[in-house]
Amino acid sequence: MQKSIFTREELYEMIWKEPLSKLAKRLKVSEEGLKQTCVRHKIPRPNRGHWSKIKFGKSVLIPELPNYDSCETISLLEIDMEHLNIDSKRGKFLALQKQIVKEHLKMLKVPKRLINPEKEIKICIENSKDDNYKTREGFYWFGGDKLNIKVTKPHLNRAFCLMDSFLKILKNRGHKIEFRYGDTCAVIYGQYVEIYLREKFERTKTGKDYPMYDFTPCGLFVLAIDKWGGRREYVDGKQNLEEMLPKIIASMEIKAEEERQWKIENEKREKKRKIQEQEYIELERKKEKDLEDFKGLLLSSERWHKAENLRRFIDRMEESFVNRNKVLEDWLEWARKKADWYDPFVEAKDEMMVGVDRESLNRKSEPFNF
């Protein structure tokens, strides 16, 4: 496995063993970042023509490493981020990894045996003695209200040590571990990030007429993060999972923060939408009421004009009769009462018009109650 953390002396020796370009390529960092790291930590570098002289067998002078009061170790993360813009996403990611390495250097050194394990690990250790947690393929599979771990017996100790260090760092950084819907979750900035550690296996087809498979464990570990939403898997390879912990935790924290910010923005958008919806409903209500009031105004105006026409008609009728009699007098009184009843400015009471709508002139019939 390639080392990711070096002492100043180790980096000095590597720089004088091969050209900077080759060393940067081998370490998978930028050449410019390597140069700037040397400047920062007062590490002398070969001058131009140094490697050409060695190629042709000429003698070269290698300066001694000067004393310098700097940090004890130099990480590849530090080298790689020297030339990056710290405000960029990649820069922030590397800066967070560097911070994790700096703050939890001792915890990142995963021990070979458990030392004061977390309570979640203790429960898994106890359950590993029970074969009910063993699958037919030989995996010990914990889950539900226990850590989501699925490995074979020979690798239980490594799994427990890895997860114990992982949990210790998470908790030390202010995060919590909870069990939710059968999953193990790290609660980071209020967001739930699922965690699942399993041993990798090889699948071999055995069925002829219908598909059947044998699963053979191969000893490599896979750590799945946030398995439902944006699943990311980290697999033992050139680096084992123990060395990837800073990258894994940084990735989890960044993802959780992005999700938290998205939810905050989403809540703001939803709040704004509800306010706009309420304003729209209120405006529509006002418009509806305004329209109803206007219709009422028009109807009142029409009624007033009709009432005035009625009065003029009644007056003209009265003028047209030369001889007045009781029948005419009674009719004139009746007609003027009806005009007063209909006039929106008067709306006089009329027993015979009770239950009649002045707008439509329709009468509502009411049942007779004995």
Phi, psi and omega in degrees: 000135181286134178291150178243352180230132183230157171276166178298322180295319180295319179294322178299314180297319181294322182295329181266003179262335181207158180303150183302321181297318180290319179297317179298319179295318181294321180277352181061047175230171179280146178295321179295320178296323178295318178298313182293327176295320177298319179296315183297321185258015176056046178257116181294145180243154177300141176283169177298134180094354182301311185286333175293320179298317179296321180300322182263014173077019180273155180283147180228157180255124178252113181291152177285156178285117182289157175291139180204130182275087180234185180296155184290327183233158177231124181263157176299329178299316180298319180295315186290331185269358180301322185259004182267152173285118186296340179278347180285162181298315179296320180296318179295321180298314180291323178297320179293320176300316180299319180296318179297316178299317183293318186278336187230037184303316181292318181294332181287344176276092185292123182286163178279339176224155186288138176232113181049063184294156177294158184299326179295324179290319179301319180296317180294321178299317180295318181288337180292346177277351182257120181289353176295339179269007182259129178276170182292338177279355178099005179276141167266117188241111176257157180177198181068248179264019176233168181302136181280090182232137179220097181218165177277165186303316181299341185249010179298316183298315179298318180298317181293318180295316180297310182292327179296314177296319179301311181293320180300316181293315180301313181293321179297333179271009174091011180264165181239161174245126179226157177250123190219121180054038178082003181249154171270125185235137168268125180267104185242118182053037179081001181254145181265121179242116183287146180231134180213115178257127179220160175269135180291149180222159176257133182259124181242127181285130181240332182287144178261304183278332178217152188292123171224149186224150168255141180247116183250115179295145183242003174089347179274144182261148175231127176249111180265131181244131177054062192293339181265315183251106179069051184303137176227129180245136175247128188237141172306132179201234175299327172245139174275169185299327180301323180280342182272355186307316178300318180294319181296312182293319178299317179297318179297315182293319179295316180297317180296319179294319177298318179293320178297315179296321179297319180293321178298312179297321180295320177296320178296316179297319180293320178297316179296319180296318180295321177297314179297321179296316180296319178297320179295314180298317180296318178296318178297321178297317179295320179298317180296316179295319180299319179295318179297319179296321180294318177299319178296322178298315179298316180295320178296319179297317179295319179296319180297315178299319180293320179296319178295320177297320178300314182297317178296321179296317180296317179298318180293322178297318180297320181291334185284342180268125178280315180258118179271144177218178185294324180298316179295318181298316179297320181293318179298320179295316180298315183295318181292328175296319180293322178295319178293323178295322185279331183297124181295340179272348182246302181047054179294152179285144178213115184302324184284347182253010177297132180089000180262130178280124184294333182283309184264345184060030174260138182259135177270118180281135179246135180296148180277125178256119180282000000 
